[in-house]
Amino acid sequence: MEYDKDSVSRWVLEAVNGSEASFHRLMDLYYKGIFRMIFYRIQSKMDAEDITQEVFFQAYNRLNSLQSPDRFKSWLFSIALNKVRDFIRKKKFRSLFQALPENLDLESEGNPGSRPSEAHEQLERTDFWNMVTHMMTGLSNKEREVFTLRFFDNLSIREISQVMDKGESTIKTFLYRAMLKIKNNPSLQKLAEETMQ
Amino acid sequence: MNSSIHPHLKQDRLIASLVDAGDLSLSEAAHLQECAACRADRLTMEKEFSSLGDLAERYSPEPDRPAVLHFPKERAWVAWPLGWKASMASAFALLLVISATWYFTGPFKTPAPFQEVANGTTPGDQELMSEINRLSENAIPRSYLYITGEYDKGLSEDFIRFVVPLEDHDAISRQNKKKGHAAC
């Protein structure tokens, strides 16, 4: 559901003044977006749900530090991005001590007793994310982050610059380089064809 | 401006226009506006990139939990593995046992008041000292003990008779005391 910017700004101001109802409206509005944003990066539904909760909890506690109500969305995404980085860092640290396969949740979500259609969907999902991972392999961390924020999370250049705390021209440069590299990747055409079907 | 004057936009220029349309030069922008082929290429490219977001959304699960803020519990300074009621009862019982042990066991008896400990005297010491003083004041000289027969009071009469037999009962001694009787 789309809301006009004025409503969002009003809810943010009300939430800053202590209105839990307004904060829950904001949460309704951005919950799925933040959840997906986290899931795209960590590929685990359970962890994504936990981190989403943490993001909104932190946002609620630090509403006073928000500079402008117009920046609420990018502010929320920057909190989420930091949480994801923390999670990945901890996961890497833990993986030093235990040999677990990457993307464990994604692989284990398929239930052996599930219906054939579900199993097929699961296979398609795994295929898609493997292709995305392959497509992003040649990108630097910054390029990958900017590209994901632009085309997966549908943020504007200005919002991305606020999330990453970098100038818009820098963001444009990263995005341009990432798009050039990905455009020549055959996986992109394949995925695009799949969408057209 | 005629589109045939300016060559078709290359891939990198089309990408630049997707990043920011303002990045194109005036001639490139004019060509793009007039050239249907370049516009079609740009549109295809735009769809290819935006399709990634659509597919990502399609291949992502929906969150199970509702969009309700669950405040995480603060980590307590004291852990309550049995729940706070059971833990409090256990702590109280433990306190009771320790108090009982303290009260009834010797080493844990209540210590003497501070002042007495500081002076080096306790009620037990005072009692002992008064007994010593009483004995020393009323002491009877040893010779008196011989007279009253209390010096050897601790020894039994049979034991003394065994060690030192009475003369009347000893025949050999009695014979020895007689005149003209030689010892063997």
Contacts between the chains, C-beta under 8 A, distances in Angstrom:
chain1	res1	chain2	res2	distance
A	20	B	69	7.9
A	23	B	69	7.2
A	24	B	67	7.4
A	24	B	68	7.2
A	24	B	69	7.0
A	27	B	67	4.8
A	27	B	68	7.6
A	27	B	69	6.4
A	28	B	67	5.1
A	31	B	63	7.0
A	31	B	67	3.7
A	32	B	62	7.5
A	32	B	63	6.7
A	32	B	67	7.9
A	35	B	63	4.6
A	36	B	56	7.4
A	36	B	57	6.5
A	36	B	60	5.2
A	39	B	60	5.3
A	39	B	61	7.1
A	40	B	56	6.0
A	40	B	60	7.1
A	45	B	61	4.9
A	45	B	63	7.7
A	45	B	64	7.8
A	48	B	63	7.4
A	49	B	63	5.4
A	49	B	64	6.8
A	49	B	65	5.3
A	52	B	63	6.7
A	53	B	65	7.3
A	53	B	69	7.5
A	53	B	70	6.0
A	53	B	72	7.8
A	54	B	72	7.8
A	56	B	69	5.6
A	57	B	69	6.3
A	57	B	70	7.8
A	57	B	71	6.7
A	57	B	72	6.4
A	60	B	69	6.2
A	109	B	61	7.8
A	124	B	59	6.9
A	125	B	59	4.4
A	128	B	55	6.0
A	128	B	56	7.7
A	128	B	59	4.5
A	129	B	59	6.7
A	132	B	52	7.4
A	132	B	56	7.3
A	151	B	49	5.2
A	151	B	50	6.6
A	151	B	52	5.0
A	151	B	53	5.2
A	152	B	52	6.4
A	152	B	53	5.2
A	152	B	56	4.9
A	153	B	53	7.6
A	154	B	53	5.7
A	157	B	19	7.7
A	157	B	20	7.1
A	172	B	19	5.2
A	172	B	20	5.7
A	172	B	23	7.5
A	175	B	19	5.3
A	176	B	15	6.2
A	176	B	16	6.2
A	176	B	19	4.9
A	179	B	15	4.8
A	179	B	18	6.8
A	179	B	19	6.9
A	179	B	49	6.8
A	180	B	11	7.8
A	180	B	12	6.2
A	180	B	15	5.8
A	182	B	49	7.9
A	183	B	11	6.4
A	183	B	15	6.4
A	183	B	45	7.0
A	183	B	48	7.8
A	188	B	48	5.7
A	188	B	49	7.8
A	188	B	52	7.6
A	189	B	48	7.1
A	191	B	48	7.9
A	191	B	51	6.4
A	191	B	52	6.5
A	191	B	55	6.0
A	192	B	47	6.8
A	192	B	48	4.1
A	192	B	51	5.0
A	194	B	51	8.0
A	194	B	55	6.9
A	195	B	47	7.8
A	195	B	51	3.8
A	195	B	54	6.1
A	195	B	55	6.0
A	196	B	51	7.9
